[in-house]
């Protein structure tokens, strides 16, 4: 079990890892050793995630989420396969933790008197500036 928060833990078998060739540094090993890790986690079918967390995670994942609802994280920062595995797992855990936090609801506020005054003054300045750009009126 991978513990994410006090209430959320995911099983290891929910995560699939695939090792791929990484671009970048690595010397002769770069073409021989599959050091990059592609971690896959099925967000939509995971029994470990509450519905609210699942929805927020899908929004947070963005382009990393496939059409089937699978979250794909690719880690290729280091030359070591093991460190890339840890990096990918940490990124997944961090993403789920961010999704687990409830966003604070916005409290509607009204503009202050000072902000209204500043807005009107700025509108007046812009109007004067634009009025100065006009062609002078023809005198009859």
N, C-alpha and C positions, 0 to 999 in steps of 0.2 A: 504494500500500500504506500502511495505517495501522499503525504499529508500536505494539504494546501492551506487550509485554515482550520480552526477548531471544529467546524461543522462539515467541511468538505475534504474528502480524500478520494483519490482515484486509484483504480487497480492498475498494476503494471501491464496487464494484458490488454488494456484499452489503448495503449500507446504502441504504435508500430514504428520501427526504425529501419531506414534503408541507407546504406552507405554508398556514396557516389564520389566520382573523381572531383577534386576541388581545383579551381583555378587559383592562380597566385603563387606565393612562395612555397618552396618544398624541394627545390633542386631536382635531382634525378627521381625522387620518390613521387613527384607530382603526377607523373604519367602511369605509375605502377600501383600506388596505394590509394584506395578509396577512403580518404580521410574525412571528407565532408559527410555530414549526417543530415538526412531528411527525416524529420520526426512528423508522424501523422497521428492526429487525435480526432476521432469522430465526435464532434460536439453535439450533433442532433440526436444521436443514438446512445449517448453516454448516460447510464443510470445513476451516476455519481453526482451529476449537476442538478441543482434545483432549477425550475423553469425560468425564474427571474434572472439567475446568473447565466443561464444558457443564452437568453436573449441579449443580455449586455455583452457577453463574450462574442457573439456573432457580429454585433455592431463594432466592437473593438478590433476584431480580427481583420476586417476590411478585405483587402485583396488576398490575404493569406488563406481565406476560406474558399473552398471549392463550391461548385454548384450543389454537390451532394451534402454539404455541411461538414466537410472534413477540414480541419485546421492543419496547414502544412507549414512547418518551421524548418528552414534550412540553416544549418550552422557550419560555417567554413572559415571561422576567424583564425583558428590555430592550425598547425601542421599535424597535431595529434588527434587521432580518431576519438580517443577517450575524452579528451578535453572538449572536443566539439560535441560529443554526446551530452556531457554535463552542461555545456552552454545551452544547447537546444532545450534540455529539460528545465533548466533554470528560467529560460525565456517563457516556456509554457506555463510554469508555475506562477511567474510574475503576472502574466496576462490573465490567468484565472483569478489571481488575488485582486487585480484591478477590477475585474468584472464582478467579484463578490462584494465589493464595497457599494453600498447603496448611494446613489447621487443625492446630494441635499437638494430638496425642491426649491425652486426659485420663489422668493417672496416678492410679489409685485410691489413696486414702490412708485411714488409720485415724484415728478421733478421738483427740485427745491425752487424757491422764489429767486434765489441768486442765479441758478442755472437758466431759468426762464429769461431773466433780465439780460444775462450774457448772450443768450441766443438772439434776443431782439436787437441788441446792440450790434452784433455781428451781421445780422440781416440788414440793418440800416447801413452799415459800412459797405457791404456788398452792393446794395442798391445805389448808393452814392457813386461808387466806383463805376458801375455800369452806366449810370446816368451821364457821367463825364465822358464816356466813350461815344455817346450819341452825336450825330451831326447837329450843329447848331440850327435852331429854327430859322426859317427864311423870314426876313422882315418885309412887310408890305408897305 
